[in-house]
Amino acid sequence: MSALLHLVGFGPARTDQTELLARACSPGDTLVLLDAGVEFARPEGLAELRASVPECRILILGEIPGSGEPEPLDYAGLVELTETHRGPASWY
């Protein structure tokens, strides 16, 4: 079974959603931060998210200037992920 792609469109303030996301993630899944989810790119938000889903890859749609964390992803890369992962599961 291939990994699941999670599109994370909610921000760190939604702790209820973060808990649900953590329970739904499996090792090897990929999370893509978009919309309000890009707020997780701040150091404290990213640390909290990584602690919740320690064995998942975290990417961000677009790029945060001056930051390489999380790894940036463009739309072509997002399309590629949809071809290699199950899902996507959208989280808003």
C-alpha positions in Angstrom: 0.0 0.0 0.0 1.4 3.4 -0.9 1.6 6.4 1.4 -1.3 8.8 1.8 -1.1 12.4 0.7 -2.6 14.9 3.2 -3.4 18.4 2.1 -3.3 20.5 5.3 -5.3 23.7 4.9 -5.8 24.6 8.6 -3.5 26.5 10.9 -1.8 25.6 14.2 -4.6 27.2 16.2 -6.9 24.3 15.2 -5.5 21.9 17.8 -8.6 19.6 17.4 -7.8 19.2 13.7 -4.0 18.6 14.4 -5.0 15.8 16.8 -7.2 14.2 14.2 -4.5 14.6 11.5 -2.0 12.9 13.8 -4.2 9.9 14.4 -4.9 9.6 10.6 -1.2 9.7 9.6 0.9 6.7 9.1 4.7 6.5 8.8 5.7 7.5 5.3 2.7 9.7 4.6 3.3 13.1 3.1 1.7 16.4 4.3 1.5 19.4 2.1 0.9 22.7 3.8 -1.4 25.1 1.9 -3.8 27.9 2.5 -3.9 28.6 6.3 -1.7 25.5 6.8 1.3 27.5 5.8 1.2 29.0 9.3 2.8 25.7 10.4 6.0 26.9 8.6 6.8 29.1 11.6 9.5 27.4 13.8 7.2 26.7 16.7 4.3 25.5 14.5 6.6 23.3 12.5 8.1 21.8 15.7 4.7 21.0 17.1 3.5 19.5 13.8 6.7 17.4 13.4 6.2 16.1 17.0 2.6 15.1 16.1 3.6 13.3 12.9 7.2 12.3 13.4 7.6 9.8 10.5 5.8 11.9 7.9 7.3 14.1 5.2 6.2 17.8 5.4 6.2 20.1 2.4 4.8 23.5 1.7 3.0 24.6 -1.4 5.0 27.7 -2.5 8.0 29.1 -0.7 8.7 31.0 2.5 11.3 33.6 1.7 14.6 33.0 3.6 13.5 29.5 4.8 14.2 26.0 3.5 11.9 24.4 6.1 9.6 22.9 5.3 10.7 21.9 1.8 9.0 24.0 -0.8 6.7 22.4 -3.5 5.4 23.8 -6.7 2.1 22.8 -8.4 3.9 20.4 -10.8 5.4 18.7 -7.8 1.9 18.5 -6.1 0.5 16.8 -9.2 3.4 14.3 -9.2 2.6 13.5 -5.5 -1.0 12.8 -6.5 0.3 10.2 -8.9 2.5 8.4 -6.4 0.3 8.6 -3.2 -3.1 7.4 -2.2 -5.6 10.1 -1.6 -5.4 13.0 -1.2 -7.0 13.6 2.1 -8.0 17.2 2.6 -7.8 18.8 6.0 -9.6 22.1 6.6 
